Amino acid sequence: MVALDAVAELGKDRALVPTSTALNTASVQEKLTQLVMQRLVPQQGELLNTEASNAEAIAAVVKKSVEVFIEQTIDIPRITVVPVGPVRGGYRSFVLDVSRMNYQATDQQLLSQRFAIRSPTDLWRGGRN
C-alpha cells in the first residue's frame, strides 16, 4: 500500500510523470523508492540486515507495484479547449409550465433512490421501514 500511495503522490506531478509509462523510468523509480523508504519506519530497526539489502528489497517491491499499476491503468488524455474569437455568455429568461405535473406521494410514503446501490427505498412517517 505504501508503494501505491507513493505512486499516487508522485503521479500528480505532470512534469515528472506525464503518462503512467513514465513511472518505469529510472529517475522516477529512484524517487518512488526514496518516498517509500521515508514512509517505512522499521519497528525493530536493529533486526534489519543492512540498509543496502533493505533498499534493494524496497526497490523490487516498488518496481513490481509500478508494473501492476501500469498494467491496470488507462491514461486519460488531457484536452484543453480554447475558444477562437470572443466568448459570449448570458441568461435568457424562460417560462416553464408545471400546471400538468401532479406528483403525489402514495399512502403518506416518500420514495427515494439510493444512488450508491441503485435500489428504491421507502421512508415511512414513523421512521424507516
C-alpha positions, 0 to 999 in steps of 0.5 A, spaced: 500 500 500 505 504 501 508 503 494 501 505 491 500 511 495 507 513 493 505 512 486 499 516 487 503 522 490 508 522 485 503 521 479 500 528 480 506 531 478 505 532 470 512 534 469 515 528 472 510 523 470 506 525 464 503 518 462 503 512 467 509 509 462 513 514 465 513 511 472 518 505 469 523 510 468 529 510 472 529 517 475 522 516 477 523 509 480 529 512 484 524 517 487 518 512 488 523 508 492 526 514 496 518 516 498 517 509 500 523 508 504 521 515 508 514 512 509 517 505 512 519 506 519 522 499 521 519 497 528 525 493 530 530 497 526 536 493 529 533 486 526 534 489 519 540 486 515 543 492 512 540 498 509 543 496 502 539 489 502 533 493 505 533 498 499 534 493 494 528 489 497 524 496 497 526 497 490 523 490 487 517 491 491 516 498 488 518 496 481 513 490 481 507 495 484 509 500 478 508 494 473 501 492 476 499 499 476 501 500 469 498 494 467 491 496 470 491 503 468 488 507 462 491 514 461 486 519 460 488 524 455 488 531 457 484 536 452 484 543 453 479 547 449 480 554 447 475 558 444 477 562 437 474 569 437 470 572 443 466 568 448 459 570 449 455 568 455 448 570 458 441 568 461 435 568 457 429 568 461 424 562 460 417 560 462 416 553 464 409 550 465 408 545 471 400 546 471 400 538 468 405 535 473 401 532 479 406 528 483 403 525 489 406 521 494 402 514 495 399 512 502 403 518 506 410 514 503 416 518 500 420 514 495 427 515 494 433 512 490 439 510 493 444 512 488 450 508 491 446 501 490 441 503 485 435 500 489 428 504 491 427 505 498 421 507 502 421 512 508 415 511 512 412 517 517 414 513 523 421 512 521 424 507 516 421 501 514 
